[in-house]
Amino acid sequence: MSRVPPFKEIIARSPRVFVIGVAGDSGSGKTTFTSAIRQIFGPDLVATITLDDYHKFDREERRRLDITPLHPDANNLSRLEVDVARLKEGRAIEKPVYNHTTGTFDPPVPFASKKIIILEGLHPLFTPALRELVDFSVFVDPDREVKYAWKRQRDTGQRGYSPGEVDGEIARREADYTDYVEPQRCLADTIIRIGYSKYGPDLGPAKNVYAISLLQNPMNQTVRDIVLSIDLTSLLAFHESDFFIEFSTRRIECAFLRALTFDGEMNYDTVRKLELSIEQQTGVHPIEMFTGRRTVTATDIVRLILSWRIINRRIFLQDSHS
């Protein structure tokens, strides 16, 4: 009997370039939810483009023009379309580089195509051409109070802004977010909602515990069933933390979507069974994203389930062209 190669090996051999678009506001946690794909497939197969590199103006020019990065006119989306199209053909590009520390542009750098390209930023789904190039899309949508707390922490700690400057930018950007970024929510395959935990808002900054919902239309394509097992013996005898799981229907502005919500912390053993199931059904070995940890958060669980959704999409694209 001939050996069926692992899916990771199939991706490496395939000429197809798979593009993932992750949209959301600045500081909304986009990188967090695609980190599992980077961990599973590794840097040889995955490359990430931060769309801030495609800003048209530097920080001082934006101030002078009174335009925010959330406005499409402040970004070179036509160049982004050309570059993504080249990458999808397997060709390298000269990628621009925006330096958040200085607020100016560094020299462009060579950027090679990989088998999986992740586009993270404000406008990956904004134009019809970009949407045509993207194979799977996510919109990361934290509650305002969560998002702005993260943005204040990041911009003062990593990007050199004062607290007053961050609050001023938040106020300036609100209208452009509503007009130009938020509408991409209705164009995404999956929406991730993030709110403070029902067990207390302090758990967010202290332990990274939030209520996380994965919203999507009903799936009509899966590899096989994935079972999220809960070991009742372990749960009743040894579980030390509170957690919550809910399945519900949510109304957003364009549709009713199915929402799977997790909150709190769960024993790692529960999630390891989900990891093993995904490994067995996709041939991606090993996953083991949380080895050595006693508990995992709702964010961790949704990262893993989102990875399974993305892997499913990639497998069906592979099968449909084989």
LOMARVO-702182 format. One record per residue (C-alpha): residue in one letter; z, x, y; residue number from 1. Coordinates in steps of 0.25 Angstrom, whole numbers. Layout:
REM residues N
<roza type="A" w="Z" u="X" v="Y" seq="NUM"/>
...
***
This chain:
REM residues 322
<roza type="M" w="0" u="0" v="0" seq="1"/>
<roza type="S" w="-4" u="6" v="14" seq="2"/>
<roza type="R" w="7" u="8" v="24" seq="3"/>
<roza type="V" w="8" u="-1" v="36" seq="4"/>
<roza type="P" w="11" u="8" v="48" seq="5"/>
<roza type="P" w="23" u="5" v="57" seq="6"/>
<roza type="F" w="19" u="-3" v="69" seq="7"/>
<roza type="K" w="23" u="9" v="78" seq="8"/>
<roza type="E" w="12" u="17" v="71" seq="9"/>
<roza type="I" w="2" u="6" v="72" seq="10"/>
<roza type="I" w="4" u="6" v="87" seq="11"/>
<roza type="A" w="3" u="21" v="88" seq="12"/>
<roza type="R" w="-11" u="20" v="81" seq="13"/>
<roza type="S" w="-16" u="8" v="88" seq="14"/>
<roza type="P" w="-25" u="10" v="100" seq="15"/>
<roza type="R" w="-19" u="-2" v="107" seq="16"/>
<roza type="V" w="-10" u="0" v="119" seq="17"/>
<roza type="F" w="0" u="-11" v="120" seq="18"/>
<roza type="V" w="5" u="-14" v="134" seq="19"/>
<roza type="I" w="19" u="-21" v="137" seq="20"/>
<roza type="G" w="21" u="-26" v="151" seq="21"/>
<roza type="V" w="35" u="-28" v="156" seq="22"/>
<roza type="A" w="37" u="-35" v="169" seq="23"/>
<roza type="G" w="49" u="-38" v="177" seq="24"/>
<roza type="D" w="56" u="-34" v="190" seq="25"/>
<roza type="S" w="60" u="-20" v="194" seq="26"/>
<roza type="G" w="73" u="-17" v="187" seq="27"/>
<roza type="S" w="72" u="-29" v="177" seq="28"/>
<roza type="G" w="74" u="-21" v="164" seq="29"/>
<roza type="K" w="60" u="-20" v="160" seq="30"/>
<roza type="T" w="61" u="-6" v="153" seq="31"/>
<roza type="T" w="73" u="-11" v="145" seq="32"/>
<roza type="F" w="65" u="-21" v="137" seq="33"/>
<roza type="T" w="54" u="-12" v="133" seq="34"/>
<roza type="S" w="62" u="0" v="130" seq="35"/>
<roza type="A" w="63" u="-5" v="115" seq="36"/>
<roza type="I" w="48" u="-4" v="114" seq="37"/>
<roza type="R" w="48" u="11" v="119" seq="38"/>
<roza type="Q" w="59" u="14" v="109" seq="39"/>
<roza type="I" w="52" u="7" v="97" seq="40"/>
<roza type="F" w="39" u="14" v="99" seq="41"/>
<roza type="G" w="42" u="26" v="107" seq="42"/>
<roza type="P" w="36" u="34" v="118" seq="43"/>
<roza type="D" w="24" u="38" v="110" seq="44"/>
<roza type="L" w="19" u="24" v="110" seq="45"/>
<roza type="V" w="25" u="18" v="122" seq="46"/>
<roza type="A" w="23" u="20" v="137" seq="47"/>
<roza type="T" w="29" u="13" v="149" seq="48"/>
<roza type="I" w="23" u="11" v="163" seq="49"/>
<roza type="T" w="32" u="7" v="174" seq="50"/>
<roza type="L" w="24" u="-1" v="183" seq="51"/>
<roza type="D" w="32" u="4" v="195" seq="52"/>
<roza type="D" w="22" u="16" v="194" seq="53"/>
<roza type="Y" w="11" u="6" v="199" seq="54"/>
<roza type="H" w="18" u="3" v="212" seq="55"/>
<roza type="K" w="7" u="5" v="223" seq="56"/>
<roza type="F" w="17" u="9" v="234" seq="57"/>
<roza type="D" w="29" u="18" v="234" seq="58"/>
<roza type="R" w="43" u="13" v="239" seq="59"/>
<roza type="E" w="41" u="17" v="253" seq="60"/>
<roza type="E" w="27" u="10" v="254" seq="61"/>
<roza type="R" w="33" u="-2" v="248" seq="62"/>
<roza type="R" w="43" u="-3" v="259" seq="63"/>
<roza type="R" w="33" u="-1" v="270" seq="64"/>
<roza type="L" w="24" u="-11" v="264" seq="65"/>
<roza type="D" w="36" u="-21" v="261" seq="66"/>
<roza type="I" w="31" u="-23" v="247" seq="67"/>
<roza type="T" w="39" u="-23" v="234" seq="68"/>
<roza type="P" w="35" u="-17" v="220" seq="69"/>
<roza type="L" w="35" u="-31" v="215" seq="70"/>
<roza type="H" w="23" u="-35" v="223" seq="71"/>
<roza type="P" w="10" u="-32" v="215" seq="72"/>
<roza type="D" w="3" u="-26" v="228" seq="73"/>
<roza type="A" w="13" u="-15" v="227" seq="74"/>
<roza type="N" w="8" u="-11" v="213" seq="75"/>
<roza type="N" w="-5" u="-5" v="208" seq="76"/>
<roza type="L" w="-7" u="-15" v="197" seq="77"/>
<roza type="S" w="-22" u="-13" v="197" seq="78"/>
<roza type="R" w="-19" u="2" v="193" seq="79"/>
<roza type="L" w="-9" u="-3" v="183" seq="80"/>
<roza type="E" w="-19" u="-12" v="176" seq="81"/>
<roza type="V" w="-29" u="0" v="175" seq="82"/>
<roza type="D" w="-18" u="9" v="170" seq="83"/>
<roza type="V" w="-13" u="-1" v="159" seq="84"/>
<roza type="A" w="-28" u="-4" v="155" seq="85"/>
<roza type="R" w="-30" u="11" v="153" seq="86"/>
<roza type="L" w="-17" u="13" v="145" seq="87"/>
<roza type="K" w="-21" u="1" v="136" seq="88"/>
<roza type="E" w="-34" u="8" v="133" seq="89"/>
<roza type="G" w="-25" u="20" v="129" seq="90"/>
<roza type="R" w="-29" u="29" v="141" seq="91"/>
<roza type="A" w="-19" u="37" v="150" seq="92"/>
<roza type="I" w="-17" u="34" v="164" seq="93"/>
<roza type="E" w="-12" u="41" v="177" seq="94"/>
<roza type="K" w="1" u="32" v="179" seq="95"/>
<roza type="P" w="7" u="32" v="193" seq="96"/>
<roza type="V" w="22" u="35" v="195" seq="97"/>
<roza type="Y" w="31" u="28" v="204" seq="98"/>
<roza type="N" w="44" u="36" v="207" seq="99"/>
<roza type="H" w="56" u="26" v="208" seq="100"/>
<roza type="T" w="65" u="37" v="213" seq="101"/>
<roza type="T" w="56" u="41" v="225" seq="102"/>
<roza type="G" w="49" u="28" v="227" seq="103"/>
<roza type="T" w="36" u="35" v="227" seq="104"/>
<roza type="F" w="25" u="39" v="217" seq="105"/>
<roza type="D" w="24" u="51" v="208" seq="106"/>
<roza type="P" w="11" u="57" v="203" seq="107"/>
<roza type="P" w="4" u="49" v="192" seq="108"/>
<roza type="V" w="6" u="53" v="178" seq="109"/>
<roza type="P" w="-2" u="53" v="165" seq="110"/>
<roza type="F" w="1" u="41" v="157" seq="111"/>
<roza type="A" w="-4" u="40" v="143" seq="112"/>
<roza type="S" w="-6" u="27" v="135" seq="113"/>
<roza type="K" w="3" u="23" v="124" seq="114"/>
<roza type="K" w="2" u="12" v="113" seq="115"/>
<roza type="I" w="13" u="4" v="121" seq="116"/>
<roza type="I" w="13" u="3" v="136" seq="117"/>
<roza type="I" w="24" u="-4" v="143" seq="118"/>
<roza type="L" w="22" u="-8" v="157" seq="119"/>
<roza type="E" w="35" u="-11" v="165" seq="120"/>
<roza type="G" w="36" u="-16" v="179" seq="121"/>
<roza type="L" w="34" u="-27" v="189" seq="122"/>
<roza type="H" w="19" u="-31" v="186" seq="123"/>
<roza type="P" w="14" u="-28" v="172" seq="124"/>
<roza type="L" w="10" u="-43" v="171" seq="125"/>
<roza type="F" w="5" u="-45" v="185" seq="126"/>
<roza type="T" w="-10" u="-45" v="184" seq="127"/>
<roza type="P" w="-19" u="-51" v="173" seq="128"/>
<roza type="A" w="-24" u="-37" v="170" seq="129"/>
<roza type="L" w="-10" u="-32" v="167" seq="130"/>
<roza type="R" w="-7" u="-44" v="158" seq="131"/>
<roza type="E" w="-19" u="-42" v="150" seq="132"/>
<roza type="L" w="-15" u="-28" v="147" seq="133"/>
<roza type="V" w="-1" u="-31" v="143" seq="134"/>
<roza type="D" w="1" u="-34" v="129" seq="135"/>
<roza type="F" w="16" u="-39" v="130" seq="136"/>
<roza type="S" w="23" u="-43" v="142" seq="137"/>
<roza type="V" w="38" u="-44" v="146" seq="138"/>
<roza type="F" w="45" u="-49" v="158" seq="139"/>
<roza type="V" w="59" u="-44" v="161" seq="140"/>
<roza type="D" w="67" u="-54" v="169" seq="141"/>
<roza type="P" w="81" u="-51" v="172" seq="142"/>
<roza type="D" w="90" u="-61" v="180" seq="143"/>
<roza type="R" w="90" u="-57" v="195" seq="144"/>
<roza type="E" w="104" u="-52" v="195" seq="145"/>
<roza type="V" w="102" u="-44" v="183" seq="146"/>
<roza type="K" w="89" u="-38" v="188" seq="147"/>
<roza type="Y" w="94" u="-34" v="201" seq="148"/>
<roza type="A" w="107" u="-28" v="196" seq="149"/>
<roza type="W" w="98" u="-19" v="187" seq="150"/>
<roza type="K" w="89" u="-16" v="199" seq="151"/>
<roza type="R" w="100" u="-12" v="208" seq="152"/>
<roza type="Q" w="106" u="-3" v="197" seq="153"/>
<roza type="R" w="92" u="4" v="194" seq="154"/>
<roza type="D" w="87" u="6" v="208" seq="155"/>
<roza type="T" w="100" u="11" v="214" seq="156"/>
<roza type="G" w="103" u="20" v="201" seq="157"/>
<roza type="Q" w="89" u="25" v="198" seq="158"/>
<roza type="R" w="79" u="23" v="210" seq="159"/>
<roza type="G" w="87" u="27" v="222" seq="160"/>
<roza type="Y" w="89" u="14" v="229" seq="161"/>
<roza type="S" w="101" u="10" v="236" seq="162"/>
<roza type="P" w="108" u="-4" v="233" seq="163"/>
<roza type="G" w="103" u="-10" v="246" seq="164"/>
<roza type="E" w="89" u="-5" v="243" seq="165"/>
<roza type="V" w="89" u="-12" v="230" seq="166"/>
<roza type="D" w="94" u="-25" v="235" seq="167"/>
<roza type="G" w="84" u="-25" v="246" seq="168"/>
<roza type="E" w="73" u="-22" v="236" seq="169"/>
<roza type="I" w="78" u="-33" v="227" seq="170"/>
<roza type="A" w="77" u="-43" v="239" seq="171"/>
<roza type="R" w="63" u="-38" v="243" seq="172"/>
<roza type="R" w="57" u="-39" v="229" seq="173"/>
<roza type="E" w="62" u="-53" v="225" seq="174"/>
<roza type="A" w="50" u="-61" v="230" seq="175"/>
<roza type="D" w="40" u="-51" v="224" seq="176"/>
<roza type="Y" w="47" u="-52" v="211" seq="177"/>
<roza type="T" w="46" u="-67" v="211" seq="178"/>
<roza type="D" w="31" u="-67" v="215" seq="179"/>
<roza type="Y" w="25" u="-55" v="207" seq="180"/>
<roza type="V" w="34" u="-50" v="196" seq="181"/>
<roza type="E" w="41" u="-63" v="190" seq="182"/>
<roza type="P" w="29" u="-71" v="188" seq="183"/>
<roza type="Q" w="25" u="-61" v="177" seq="184"/>
<roza type="R" w="37" u="-67" v="169" seq="185"/>
<roza type="C" w="27" u="-78" v="165" seq="186"/>
<roza type="L" w="17" u="-68" v="160" seq="187"/>
<roza type="A" w="26" u="-60" v="150" seq="188"/>
<roza type="D" w="26" u="-62" v="135" seq="189"/>
<roza type="T" w="41" u="-60" v="136" seq="190"/>
<roza type="I" w="52" u="-62" v="147" seq="191"/>
<roza type="I" w="65" u="-55" v="146" seq="192"/>
<roza type="R" w="76" u="-62" v="154" seq="193"/>
<roza type="I" w="89" u="-54" v="157" seq="194"/>
<roza type="G" w="102" u="-60" v="162" seq="195"/>
<roza type="Y" w="117" u="-56" v="163" seq="196"/>
<roza type="S" w="124" u="-58" v="150" seq="197"/>
<roza type="K" w="132" u="-71" v="148" seq="198"/>
<roza type="Y" w="143" u="-62" v="143" seq="199"/>
<roza type="G" w="145" u="-56" v="157" seq="200"/>
<roza type="P" w="135" u="-50" v="168" seq="201"/>
<roza type="D" w="143" u="-37" v="167" seq="202"/>
<roza type="L" w="138" u="-34" v="153" seq="203"/>
<roza type="G" w="124" u="-31" v="159" seq="204"/>
<roza type="P" w="128" u="-19" v="167" seq="205"/>
<roza type="A" w="139" u="-15" v="158" seq="206"/>
<roza type="K" w="132" u="-16" v="144" seq="207"/>
<roza type="N" w="118" u="-20" v="147" seq="208"/>
<roza type="V" w="121" u="-34" v="141" seq="209"/>
<roza type="Y" w="112" u="-45" v="147" seq="210"/>
<roza type="A" w="107" u="-59" v="142" seq="211"/>
<roza type="I" w="92" u="-56" v="138" seq="212"/>
<roza type="S" w="82" u="-66" v="135" seq="213"/>
<roza type="L" w="68" u="-64" v="129" seq="214"/>
<roza type="L" w="59" u="-75" v="133" seq="215"/>
<roza type="Q" w="45" u="-78" v="127" seq="216"/>
<roza type="N" w="35" u="-88" v="122" seq="217"/>
<roza type="P" w="37" u="-91" v="107" seq="218"/>
<roza type="M" w="31" u="-80" v="99" seq="219"/>
<roza type="N" w="19" u="-83" v="90" seq="220"/>
<roza type="Q" w="17" u="-69" v="85" seq="221"/>
<roza type="T" w="27" u="-61" v="77" seq="222"/>
<roza type="V" w="27" u="-50" v="67" seq="223"/>
<roza type="R" w="37" u="-57" v="58" seq="224"/>
<roza type="D" w="50" u="-64" v="61" seq="225"/>
<roza type="I" w="61" u="-55" v="67" seq="226"/>
<roza type="V" w="75" u="-59" v="64" seq="227"/>
<roza type="L" w="87" u="-57" v="73" seq="228"/>
<roza type="S" w="98" u="-56" v="63" seq="229"/>
<roza type="I" w="112" u="-58" v="67" seq="230"/>
<roza type="D" w="123" u="-53" v="56" seq="231"/>
<roza type="L" w="134" u="-63" v="57" seq="232"/>
<roza type="T" w="144" u="-55" v="50" seq="233"/>
<roza type="S" w="142" u="-43" v="60" seq="234"/>
<roza type="L" w="142" u="-53" v="71" seq="235"/>
<roza type="L" w="155" u="-60" v="68" seq="236"/>
<roza type="A" w="162" u="-48" v="63" seq="237"/>
<roza type="F" w="158" u="-37" v="72" seq="238"/>
<roza type="H" w="151" u="-42" v="84" seq="239"/>
<roza type="E" w="158" u="-38" v="97" seq="240"/>
<roza type="S" w="149" u="-42" v="108" seq="241"/>
<roza type="D" w="144" u="-56" v="113" seq="242"/>
<roza type="F" w="130" u="-60" v="111" seq="243"/>
<roza type="F" w="121" u="-72" v="113" seq="244"/>
<roza type="I" w="107" u="-76" v="108" seq="245"/>
<roza type="E" w="99" u="-88" v="113" seq="246"/>
<roza type="F" w="86" u="-94" v="111" seq="247"/>
<roza type="S" w="81" u="-103" v="122" seq="248"/>
<roza type="T" w="69" u="-108" v="130" seq="249"/>
<roza type="R" w="68" u="-103" v="144" seq="250"/>
<roza type="R" w="59" u="-109" v="155" seq="251"/>
<roza type="I" w="53" u="-98" v="165" seq="252"/>
<roza type="E" w="43" u="-102" v="175" seq="253"/>
<roza type="C" w="31" u="-102" v="166" seq="254"/>
<roza type="A" w="36" u="-106" v="152" seq="255"/>
<roza type="F" w="47" u="-110" v="143" seq="256"/>
<roza type="L" w="50" u="-97" v="135" seq="257"/>
<roza type="R" w="59" u="-94" v="123" seq="258"/>
<roza type="A" w="71" u="-86" v="126" seq="259"/>
<roza type="L" w="79" u="-77" v="117" seq="260"/>
<roza type="T" w="91" u="-73" v="124" seq="261"/>
<roza type="F" w="102" u="-62" v="120" seq="262"/>
<roza type="D" w="115" u="-59" v="127" seq="263"/>
<roza type="G" w="126" u="-49" v="124" seq="264"/>
<roza type="E" w="127" u="-38" v="113" seq="265"/>
<roza type="M" w="124" u="-39" v="98" seq="266"/>
<roza type="N" w="127" u="-30" v="87" seq="267"/>
<roza type="Y" w="116" u="-19" v="85" seq="268"/>
<roza type="D" w="115" u="-23" v="70" seq="269"/>
<roza type="T" w="110" u="-36" v="74" seq="270"/>
<roza type="V" w="98" u="-30" v="82" seq="271"/>
<roza type="R" w="96" u="-19" v="72" seq="272"/>
<roza type="K" w="91" u="-30" v="62" seq="273"/>
<roza type="L" w="81" u="-35" v="73" seq="274"/>
<roza type="E" w="77" u="-20" v="74" seq="275"/>
<roza type="L" w="75" u="-19" v="59" seq="276"/>
<roza type="S" w="67" u="-32" v="59" seq="277"/>
<roza type="I" w="57" u="-27" v="70" seq="278"/>
<roza type="E" w="56" u="-13" v="63" seq="279"/>
<roza type="Q" w="52" u="-19" v="50" seq="280"/>
<roza type="Q" w="42" u="-29" v="55" seq="281"/>
<roza type="T" w="35" u="-20" v="65" seq="282"/>
<roza type="G" w="36" u="-7" v="58" seq="283"/>
<roza type="V" w="43" u="0" v="70" seq="284"/>
<roza type="H" w="53" u="9" v="65" seq="285"/>
<roza type="P" w="64" u="11" v="69" seq="286"/>
<roza type="I" w="68" u="3" v="81" seq="287"/>
<roza type="E" w="83" u="6" v="82" seq="288"/>
<roza type="M" w="84" u="4" v="97" seq="289"/>
<roza type="F" w="99" u="2" v="96" seq="290"/>
<roza type="T" w="104" u="12" v="86" seq="291"/>
<roza type="G" w="118" u="16" v="88" seq="292"/>
<roza type="R" w="122" u="4" v="96" seq="293"/>
<roza type="R" w="132" u="-6" v="91" seq="294"/>
<roza type="T" w="127" u="-18" v="100" seq="295"/>
<roza type="V" w="114" u="-21" v="107" seq="296"/>
<roza type="T" w="112" u="-30" v="120" seq="297"/>
<roza type="A" w="103" u="-42" v="122" seq="298"/>
<roza type="T" w="94" u="-32" v="129" seq="299"/>
<roza type="D" w="93" u="-24" v="117" seq="300"/>
<roza type="I" w="89" u="-36" v="108" seq="301"/>
<roza type="V" w="79" u="-41" v="118" seq="302"/>
<roza type="R" w="73" u="-27" v="119" seq="303"/>
<roza type="L" w="71" u="-27" v="104" seq="304"/>
<roza type="I" w="65" u="-41" v="103" seq="305"/>
<roza type="L" w="56" u="-38" v="114" seq="306"/>
<roza type="S" w="51" u="-26" v="107" seq="307"/>
<roza type="W" w="48" u="-34" v="94" seq="308"/>
<roza type="R" w="40" u="-44" v="103" seq="309"/>
<roza type="I" w="32" u="-33" v="109" seq="310"/>
<roza type="I" w="30" u="-26" v="95" seq="311"/>
<roza type="N" w="25" u="-40" v="90" seq="312"/>
<roza type="R" w="15" u="-41" v="101" seq="313"/>
<roza type="R" w="10" u="-27" v="98" seq="314"/>
<roza type="I" w="9" u="-30" v="83" seq="315"/>
<roza type="F" w="1" u="-42" v="85" seq="316"/>
<roza type="L" w="-9" u="-35" v="95" seq="317"/>
<roza type="Q" w="-10" u="-24" v="84" seq="318"/>
<roza type="D" w="-13" u="-35" v="73" seq="319"/>
<roza type="S" w="-23" u="-43" v="81" seq="320"/>
<roza type="H" w="-32" u="-30" v="83" seq="321"/>
<roza type="S" w="-30" u="-24" v="69" seq="322"/>
***
